[in-house]
């Protein structure tokens, strides 16, 4: 016998079955664990970023499903380009985190080690090209730091600067542990 829920049904096998167009959400992110090291990955599409100069906030939350937990140590971040990021007026890309509980972005946070550009700030469009097959290693202020204590953790976010992107596709990978840095970062 299926149990009825608000937005779908849990069947006899305990599997969630959602109905309707708005019931299921496709995630563009995921997480894996290798020993004590966790890796959160999310797809970044240049054309899906909020418009530069948006009067409310230009920061885009990349995915609502994958979170970096409170008190996590950020080992490193890498950004791999798969389609060149291009746009008029040489746009830049910043990558970081925002507070999942309050949806406050970047410097508005009172938590240490969290910023909308904390993984890498203002990556030039010339660096966001497929010609260089190696990933862009983050050098932002959150690398080598412990996230704050927000109970809901932190969401991955991106921000276009200077101008809007007309193309671009890449994957942001964030490597983190719980408080104990790996041997390669000590």
N, C-alpha and C positions, 0 to 999 in steps of 0.2 A: 504494500500500500504506500503510495507516494504521500509525502508530507508537503502541504501547501505552504509557501512562503510569500512574502510581499511581491517579489519581482520574478518569481519562477517557481520551480518545483525541485525538491531533492527526491530523486527516485529511490527505489528499494535497495540499490547498490550504494547509496550515499553520494551519488554524483549530482552536482548542481546542473540543472537544465534551465537556462534563461530563455525568455520568449520576448519577441518584439524587437524593433529596430534599435532602440536605445538601451537594451538590457546588457548586452555583452560589449566589453571594451577590448580593443586590440592593444596590447602592450608593445611598445617599441624598445623595451628594456628587459634586462634579465640579470641574474646574479649567479655566480658559481663560487665554490669554496675549494681551495687547494690547501689542505692542512689547516693551519691557523689563518691563512691569508684568504680574504674575501675579495672578489672582483665584481664590481657593479658595472654593467655596460648599457649604454643607451645610444640609439641612433639620433644623429643631429642632421636635420634637413634645413639647409639655408633658406629655402623659400617658405618654411613653416615658422620661422622665428618672427616674433612680434616686430612691428615696424619700428625702425629707428626713429627716435624723437616722439614716440607715442606719449601723449600728454599725461597718461595715467602711470604707465610703467612699461619700459621696453624689455623687461626680462621675461623670458619664456621658460616655464617649467616643462622639462623635456618628457617626463613620465611621472604619473602619480602612484605607480605600483612599487617601484624600487626605491628604497630609502637607505641612506647611510645612518646608522643608529647613533643615539647620543653616546658621548664618551668614546667614540671610535678614533683610532689613530690613522691618519691619512698617510699611507706610505708613499704613493706616487699617483700621477695621472698620466695617461697617454691619449692622444687624439690621432686617429688614423683617418686620412682622407681617402675616399673612394671615388668621388666626383668632384672636380675642381670647384671651389667656392669663388664665385664671381659676382660683380655688381658694379654699378656706376659709382664713381668717386671713391674708389678703394675702401670698401667696408672692412671692418675689423670684427673679430669674434672673441668674446670673453666667455669662460667656462667656470662654473662654481656650484655653490649650494644655496638653498634658501630653507628657512624654517618651515617644516611641514605643519606645525600646529597653528601658527599665526599667519603664514604665507607672507611674512615680512621678507624683504629681499635685501641682501647684501649689508651695507653699512648701517642700515636701520636696526639691525639686530644688536642685542646687548650680549649675546653669547660670543665667547672668544672662538677664534678659529673657523669662522663661517663668513663667507662673502660670495656675492654673485660672480666675482671674478677671481675667486680664491684658488682655482686650479691653474688657470692661465688667463692673464689679462691682455686684452687688445692684440690678439694674434693678427698680423697683417695678412691681407688677402694673397700677397705674393708667397707666403709660407703655406697657404691652404691650397696647394696645387698637387695633383697626383704625380707629377714628374719626380718628386722626392718621395720615394716609396716608404721611407722610414717614418715611424710615428713621431708626432710632436710631443716631446716630454714636457709636462707641466712644470712651471717654476713659480707658481703663485704662492701667496702668503699662507694658504691652508695646507700646503705640502709639508709633511713633517710635524704636523700639529694634531692636537686632539680636538674633536668637535665639541660643541657646547653640551648643555644638559637638557635640551628640548625633549620632552617625553615622546613626541611623535617622530623624532629624528629629523633628517634633512633630505630634501628632494634635490635632484640634479637639475641645473638650469643653465641657460645660455643667453647671451645678449649680443645683438648686432650693434656695432658702433660706427660712427661716421656716415654710414649709408646702409641701405637695405641690400640683401643678397638676392640675386636673380637666379642663382643655381648653387648647388653644393650638397654633398652627402658625406658624412663621416661617422665614426663611432668613438664615443668618449668611454674610456675604461678608467675606473677609479679603483685602486688597490688599497685595502684597509684591513686593519686588525683591531682586536680589542686590547688597547693599551700597551701591548708589547711589540715594539718594532721588530721587523725581521732582521736577520744578521746583515743583509746587504745594505740596510739603511742606518746602521748604528755606527 
